Amino acid sequence: MDTTKREIAATAARLVVEEGLEYGPAKRRAVRDLGLGTRTALPNNDEVEAEVRDYIQLFCADTQPAELAALRALAVEWMERMAAFRPHLGGSVWHGTATRLSDVYIQLFCDDCKSAEIALIDHHVDYEPRMVTGFHGEQVEALSIHAHSRALGEEIGVHLLVYDLDDLRGALKPDSQGRRPRGDLAALRRLLQQEKDVE
């Protein structure tokens, strides 16, 4: 990685951790904050994630593990509630780089794409439907909820991304680093148990 890309990645990482920005907006803002041209080559997400991990290790090592555990506990709660829709956790909460400013991203794989929305309505859950970029770069519907985290004592954004059941086949292919890009409820529980065993 060249010096400019490294500088962008480090600046973006700070914005991700301190302001809760997603990687794309953080990279674009880093370019602006550093006074670089709009055509400047950007680091990829893996490079930004490596800088995020370094930043957390340096500046948040005392607080981040508890915040991550709280977000994962909130994810378990919502994955249990939405168990009928084969929920999988992705993003920074799954990969272990989340802080209290991070949102929770849960992918649902539905036989009928409206069924998840109907389930929320039936349980009187307030949500906001919107379109977001999915894991193949396509537009997918997200049902966004403000959920209270008891452990953090604040509202956290939980986004339920609605996919077709057929999308589940390609969803578990390893990412560029050979990791599972998302995990189901059993995998998340194993992760939480491993962390407890390490303590």
SERO-4910 file (N, C-alpha, C, O; in steps of 0.05 Angstrom, whole numbers):
BEGIN
 pado doro    nc1    nc2    nc3   cac1   cac2   cac3    cc1    cc2    cc3    oc1    oc2    oc3
  Met    A     17    -24      0      0      0      0     18     25      0     36     27     16
  Asp    A     12     43    -19     29     67    -20     23     86      3      3     83     17
  Thr    A     40    107      6     37    125     29     11    139     30     -1    142     51
  Thr    A      1    149      7    -24    163      6    -47    145     14    -64    153     30
  Lys    A    -48    121      3    -69    102     10    -68     96     40    -89     94     53
  Arg    A    -44     92     51    -42     86     79    -52    109     96    -66    105    116
  Glu    A    -46    134     88    -56    157    102    -86    159    101    -99    166    121
  Ile    A    -98    153     78   -127    153     75   -139    132     93   -159    137    107
  Ala    A   -127    108     92   -137     86    108   -136     92    138   -155     86    153
  Ala    A   -114    104    147   -111    111    176   -131    133    184   -143    131    205
  Thr    A   -135    153    167   -155    174    173   -183    163    173   -199    169    190
  Ala    A   -189    146    153   -215    133    151   -220    116    176   -243    116    187
  Ala    A   -200    101    185   -203     84    209   -210    101    233   -228     92    249
  Arg    A   -198    124    236   -204    141    259   -234    150    258   -248    150    278
  Leu    A   -243    156    233   -271    165    230   -290    142    235   -312    146    246
  Val    A   -283    118    227   -299     94    232   -302     90    262   -324     85    272
  Val    A   -280     91    277   -280     85    306   -292    108    322   -309    103    339
  Glu    A   -284    132    316   -293    155    333   -320    167    325   -333    178    342
  Glu    A   -328    163    300   -353    175    291   -374    155    282   -397    162    276
  Gly    A   -366    130    280   -385    109    272   -391    109    243   -412     98    235
  Leu    A   -374    121    226   -379    121    197   -375     93    185   -359     77    196
  Glu    A   -389     87    164   -384     63    148   -359     68    132   -351     90    128
  Tyr    A   -347     46    121   -322     48    107   -322     67     83   -305     84     79
  Gly    A   -343     64     66   -345     81     42   -345    111     48   -327    125     39
  Pro    A   -364    120     64   -364    148     72   -339    157     86   -329    180     83
  Ala    A   -328    140    103   -303    147    117   -280    151     98   -264    170    102
  Lys    A   -278    135     78   -256    138     58   -259    164     43   -240    179     38
  Arg    A   -284    170     34   -289    195     19   -283    219     36   -272    239     27
  Arg    A   -292    218     62   -287    241     79   -257    244     86   -247    266     88
  Ala    A   -243    222     88   -214    222     93   -200    237     70   -182    253     74
  Val    A   -208    231     45   -196    244     22   -201    274     24   -183    290     19
  Arg    A   -225    282     31   -232    310     34   -216    323     56   -204    345     53
  Asp    A   -215    310     80   -201    320    103   -171    324     98   -158    342    109
  Leu    A   -160    306     82   -132    307     75   -125    326     52   -102    329     45
  Gly    A   -147    338     41   -143    357     19   -133    344     -7   -120    357    -23
  Leu    A   -141    319    -11   -133    305    -36   -154    308    -57   -177    315    -52
  Gly    A   -146    302    -82   -165    305   -104   -186    282   -104   -181    261    -92
  Thr    A   -208    288   -116   -230    268   -116   -223    243   -132   -237    222   -128
  Arg    A   -203    244   -149   -196    220   -164   -173    204   -151   -162    186   -163
  Thr    A   -166    211   -127   -145    197   -112   -153    168   -109   -176    162   -101
  Ala    A   -134    150   -114   -140    121   -110   -145    115    -80   -130    124    -63
  Leu    A   -166    100    -75   -174     94    -47   -164     67    -38   -161     49    -55
  Pro    A   -158     64    -13   -151     37     -2   -176     20     -3   -198     30     -3
  Asn    A   -172     -7     -4   -195    -24     -4   -205    -28     25   -191    -20     44
  Asn    A   -228    -41     28   -239    -44     55   -222    -61     74   -221    -56     98
  Asp    A   -208    -81     63   -190    -97     79   -168    -80     91   -160    -83    114
  Glu    A   -157    -61     75   -136    -43     84   -146    -25    106   -132    -19    126
  Val    A   -171    -15    102   -183      3    123   -188    -14    148   -183     -4    170
  Glu    A   -198    -38    145   -203    -55    169   -178    -60    185   -179    -60    209
  Ala    A   -156    -65    171   -130    -69    185   -123    -45    202   -113    -47    224
  Glu    A   -127    -21    191   -122      4    205   -142      8    229   -134     18    250
  Val    A   -167      0    225   -187      1    246   -178    -16    270   -179     -8    293
  Arg    A   -169    -41    263   -159    -59    285   -136    -46    300   -134    -48    324
  Asp    A   -117    -34    285    -94    -21    298   -103      2    315    -93      5    338
  Tyr    A   -122     18    305   -131     41    320   -145     32    346   -140     44    367
  Ile    A   -162     12    344   -175      1    368   -155     -9    388   -157     -4    412
  Gln    A   -135    -23    378   -114    -34    396    -99    -12    411    -93    -14    434
  Leu    A    -94     10    396    -79     33    408    -96     50    427    -86     57    449
  Phe    A   -120     56    419   -136     77    433   -161     67    448   -171     81    465
  Cys    A   -170     42    442   -195     34    453   -194      6    466   -215     -6    471
  Ala    A   -170     -4    470   -167    -32    480   -181    -36    507   -189    -59    513
  Asp    A   -184    -15    523   -197    -19    549   -228    -19    548   -241    -30    566
  Thr    A   -239     -6    527   -269     -4    526   -281    -20    504   -304    -29    507
  Gln    A   -267    -25    482   -280    -37    458   -289    -66    463   -311    -73    453
  Pro    A   -275    -83    477   -285   -111    480   -312   -112    494   -329   -128    485
  Ala    A   -317    -96    514   -343    -96    527   -365    -85    509   -387    -95    508
  Glu    A   -358    -64    493   -377    -52    475   -385    -73    453   -408    -75    446
  Leu    A   -365    -87    443   -369   -107    423   -387   -130    434   -406   -139    420
  Ala    A   -382   -138    458   -398   -159    471   -427   -150    474   -446   -166    470
  Ala    A   -431   -125    481   -458   -114    484   -473   -114    457   -497   -121    455
  Leu    A   -459   -106    436   -471   -106    409   -477   -134    399   -498   -139    387
  Arg    A   -460   -153    406   -465   -180    398   -488   -192    413   -504   -208    402
  Ala    A   -491   -184    439   -514   -193    454   -540   -182    443   -560   -196    442
  Leu    A   -539   -157    434   -563   -145    421   -569   -160    395   -592   -164    388
  Ala    A   -548   -167    380   -552   -182    355   -565   -209    361   -583   -217    346
  Val    A   -556   -223    382   -568   -249    389   -598   -245    394   -615   -261    385
  Glu    A   -605   -224    409   -633   -218    416   -650   -216    390   -671   -228    388
  Trp    A   -640   -200    371   -655   -196    346   -655   -220    328   -674   -225    314
  Met    A   -633   -235    328   -632   -259    312   -651   -280    323   -663   -295    307
  Glu    A   -654   -281    349   -674   -300    361   -702   -291    353   -719   -308    347
  Arg    A   -707   -265    354   -734   -255    347   -741   -260    318   -764   -265    311
  Met    A   -720   -260    301   -725   -263    272   -715   -291    262   -709   -294    239
  Ala    A   -715   -310    280   -704   -337    274   -717   -350    250   -704   -366    236
  Ala    A   -742   -344    245   -756   -357    223   -745   -349    196   -750   -362    175
  Phe    A   -729   -328    195   -719   -317    170   -689   -322    166   -675   -307    152
  Arg    A   -678   -343    179   -650   -352    176   -631   -328    178   -616   -322    160
  Pro    A   -631   -314    201   -614   -290    204   -584   -297    206   -576   -317    217
  His    A   -569   -280    193   -539   -281    194   -528   -254    201   -537   -234    189
  Leu    A   -510   -253    219   -497   -228    227   -473   -222    210   -457   -240    204
  Gly    A   -471   -197    201   -447   -190    184   -435   -164    195   -442   -155    217
  Gly    A   -417   -152    180   -406   -126    186   -387   -127    210   -376   -148    217
  Ser    A   -382   -103    221   -362   -100    242   -369   -115    268   -351   -122    283
  Val    A   -395   -119    273   -402   -133    298   -394   -163    295   -386   -175    314
  Trp    A   -397   -174    271   -389   -201    266   -358   -203    266   -347   -222    277
  His    A   -345   -184    252   -316   -186    249   -300   -177    273   -276   -180    274
  Gly    A   -314   -165    293   -300   -158    318   -288   -131    319   -272   -125    337
  Thr    A   -295   -113    300   -283    -86    300   -304    -65    309   -298    -41    306
  Ala    A   -327    -73    319   -348    -54    326   -342    -40    353   -329    -52    370
  Thr    A   -352    -15    355   -352     -1    380   -381      8    385   -398      2    369
  Arg    A   -385     22    407   -413     30    414   -425     48    393   -450     51    392
  Leu    A   -409     60    375   -421     76    353   -428     60    329   -440     71    310
  Ser    A   -423     35    329   -428     18    305   -458      8    306   -470      5    327
  Asp    A   -468      5    282   -495     -7    279   -492    -37    276   -471    -47    269
  Val    A   -515    -51    280   -516    -80    277   -529    -86    250   -551    -77    245
  Tyr    A   -516   -103    234   -527   -111    208   -533   -140    207   -515   -157    209
  Ile    A   -559   -147    205   -568   -175    204   -581   -180    177   -599   -166    169
  Gln    A   -571   -200    164   -583   -208    138   -604   -230    142   -598   -250    155
  Leu    A   -627   -226    131   -649   -245    133   -653   -258    105   -651   -244     85
  Phe    A   -657   -284    104   -661   -298     79   -689   -310     79   -694   -330     93
  Cys    A   -706   -298     63   -735   -303     65   -746   -317     40   -738   -312     18
  Asp    A   -766   -335     45   -781   -347     23   -797   -325      9   -799   -325    -15
  Asp    A   -809   -308     25   -825   -286     15   -814   -260     27   -813   -257     52
  Cys    A   -804   -242     10   -790   -218     20   -807   -200     38   -796   -185     54
  Lys    A   -833   -202     36   -850   -185     53   -855   -197     80   -865   -183     98
  Ser    A   -849   -222     83   -855   -236    108   -841   -225    133   -852   -223    155
  Ala    A   -816   -216    129   -801   -204    152   -814   -178    161   -817   -173    185
  Glu    A   -823   -162    141   -836   -137    147   -863   -142    162   -869   -128    181
  Ile    A   -877   -162    153   -903   -169    165   -898   -178    194   -914   -171    212
  Ala    A   -876   -193    199   -870   -202    226   -865   -178    245   -874   -179    268
  Leu    A   -851   -158    235   -846   -134    251   -872   -119    257   -877   -111    280
  Ile    A   -889   -117    237   -915   -104    241   -932   -119    262   -944   -107    280
  Asp    A   -933   -146    259   -948   -163    278   -938   -160    306   -954   -162    325
  His    A   -912   -154    310   -901   -151    337   -900   -121    345   -887   -115    365
  His    A   -913   -104    330   -914    -75    336   -886    -62    339   -882    -46    357
  Val    A   -868    -70    322   -841    -59    322   -840    -36    302   -847    -40    278
  Asp    A   -832    -12    311   -829     10    293   -803      7    277   -782      1    288
  Tyr    A   -805     10    251   -782      7    234   -784     26    210   -806     37    205
  Glu    A   -762     31    197   -762     49    174   -751     33    151   -728     24    151
  Pro    A   -767     29    130   -757     14    106   -739     33     89   -746     56     85
  Arg    A   -717     22     79   -700     38     61   -685     18     44   -685     -6     48
  Met    A   -671     29     24   -655     12      6   -626     17     13   -617     40     16
  Val    A   -610     -5     14   -581     -3     20   -567    -21      0   -579    -37    -14
  Thr    A   -540    -18     -1   -524    -35    -18   -520    -61     -5   -511    -63     18
  Gly    A   -526    -83    -19   -523   -110     -9   -495   -121    -13   -477   -107    -22
  Phe    A   -491   -146     -5   -464   -158     -6   -454   -164    -34   -431   -171    -37
  His    A   -471   -162    -54   -462   -165    -82   -462   -139    -96   -459   -138   -121
  Gly    A   -465   -117    -81   -466    -90    -94   -494    -82   -104   -497    -60   -114
  Glu    A   -513   -100   -101   -541    -94   -110   -556    -80    -88   -548    -79    -65
  Gln    A   -579    -68    -96   -596    -54    -76   -615    -74    -63   -628    -90    -76
  Val    A   -615    -74    -36   -633    -92    -21   -649    -75     -1   -640    -54      7
  Glu    A   -672    -85      6   -688    -71     26   -677    -76     54   -670    -98     61
  Ala    A   -676    -55     70   -668    -57     98   -691    -46    115   -703    -26    109
  Leu    A   -696    -61    136   -716    -52    156   -700    -43    180   -688    -59    195
  Ser    A   -699    -16    184   -681     -4    204   -697      2    230   -719     13    229
  Ile    A   -685     -7    252   -698     -6    278   -679      8    298   -655      5    296
  His    A   -690     23    317   -675     33    339   -680     14    362   -702     13    373
  Ala    A   -660      0    370   -663    -20    392   -647    -12    416   -624     -3    414
  His    A   -659    -14    440   -645     -6    464   -626    -28    473   -633    -52    476
  Ser    A   -601    -20    478   -581    -39    489   -579    -33    519   -571    -11    527
  Arg    A   -587    -53    535   -586    -49    565   -557    -46    573   -551    -29    590
  Ala    A   -539    -61    562   -511    -60    570   -498    -33    564   -482    -24    580
  Leu    A   -505    -21    541   -493      5    534   -510     28    544   -501     51    545
  Gly    A   -535     23    551   -553     44    561   -560     64    540   -564     88    545
  Glu    A   -562     55    514   -570     73    493   -583     58    470   -582     34    468
  Glu    A   -594     74    451   -606     63    427   -585     56    407   -566     72    402
  Ile    A   -587     33    394   -569     24    373   -585     19    348   -607      8    349
  Gly    A   -573     26    325   -586     20    299   -583     -9    293   -561    -20    292
  Val    A   -606    -22    288   -605    -50    279   -618    -51    252   -641    -42    248
  His    A   -603    -61    232   -613    -61    204   -617    -90    196   -598   -106    195
  Leu    A   -642    -96    188   -649   -123    179   -650   -121    148   -668   -110    137
  Leu    A   -630   -133    135   -628   -133    106   -643   -157     95   -636   -180    103
  Val    A   -662   -152     78   -679   -174     68   -670   -184     41   -670   -170     21
  Tyr    A   -662   -210     42   -653   -224     17   -672   -246     11   -687   -256     28
  Asp    A   -670   -255    -14   -685   -278    -23   -671   -303    -12   -647   -303     -8
  Leu    A   -686   -324     -7   -674   -349      4   -651   -359    -13   -632   -370     -3
  Asp    A   -654   -357    -39   -633   -367    -58   -606   -353    -53   -585   -365    -60
  Asp    A   -606   -328    -43   -581   -314    -38   -564   -326    -16   -540   -321    -14
  Leu    A   -576   -344      0   -561   -356     22   -538   -373     12   -518   -375     26
  Arg    A   -542   -386    -11   -521   -404    -21   -494   -389    -24   -473   -399    -16
  Gly    A   -495   -365    -37   -470   -351    -42   -461   -334    -18   -439   -323    -18
  Ala    A   -477   -332      3   -472   -313     25   -450   -323     44   -439   -307     59
  Leu    A   -444   -349     43   -425   -360     62   -397   -366     50   -380   -378     64
  Lys    A   -393   -358     25   -367   -361     13   -346   -345     28   -352   -322     36
  Pro    A   -322   -355     33   -302   -340     47   -295   -314     33   -297   -312      8
  Asp    A   -288   -293     49   -281   -267     37   -252   -268     28   -239   -289     28
  Ser    A   -241   -245     20   -214   -243      9   -193   -251     29   -170   -258     21
  Gln    A   -199   -251     55   -180   -260     75   -185   -288     85   -173   -298    104
  Gly    A   -203   -302     71   -209   -330     78   -228   -333    102   -231   -355    112
  Arg    A   -240   -311    111   -258   -312    134   -287   -315    125   -294   -308    102
  Arg    A   -304   -326    142   -333   -326    136   -343   -297    139   -339   -285    160
  Pro    A   -356   -287    118   -365   -259    119   -388   -254    137   -395   -231    143
  Arg    A   -402   -275    146   -425   -272    164   -429   -299    178   -419   -319    169
  Gly    A   -445   -297    199   -450   -322    214   -478   -323    224   -491   -303    230
  Asp    A   -488   -348    226   -516   -352    237   -515   -350    267   -495   -345    280
  Leu    A   -538   -355    280   -541   -352    309   -523   -372    323   -511   -364    344
  Ala    A   -521   -396    314   -503   -416    327   -474   -407    326   -459   -410    345
  Ala    A   -466   -397    303   -438   -387    300   -432   -363    318   -411   -362    330
  Leu    A   -452   -345    321   -448   -322    338   -447   -331    368   -431   -321    383
  Arg    A   -463   -350    375   -462   -360    403   -435   -373    409   -424   -370    430
  Arg    A   -424   -388    389   -397   -400    392   -376   -379    396   -358   -381    413
  Leu    A   -379   -357    381   -360   -335    383   -361   -322    411   -340   -317    423
  Leu    A   -385   -318    421   -389   -306    448   -377   -325    469   -365   -316    488
  Gln    A   -381   -351    465   -371   -370    485   -340   -371    485   -328   -372    506
  Gln    A   -329   -369    461   -299   -369    458   -288   -344    473   -268   -346    487
  Glu    A   -301   -321    470   -292   -297    483   -294   -299    514   -277   -290    528
  Lys    A   -316   -312    523   -319   -316    552   -296   -335    562   -285   -330    584
  Asp    A   -290   -355    547   -269   -374    555   -241   -361    556   -224   -369    572
  Val    A   -237   -340    540   -211   -326    539   -208   -308    564   -186   -305    573
  Glu    A   -230   -297    573   -230   -278    596   -217   -290    621   -215   -277    641
***
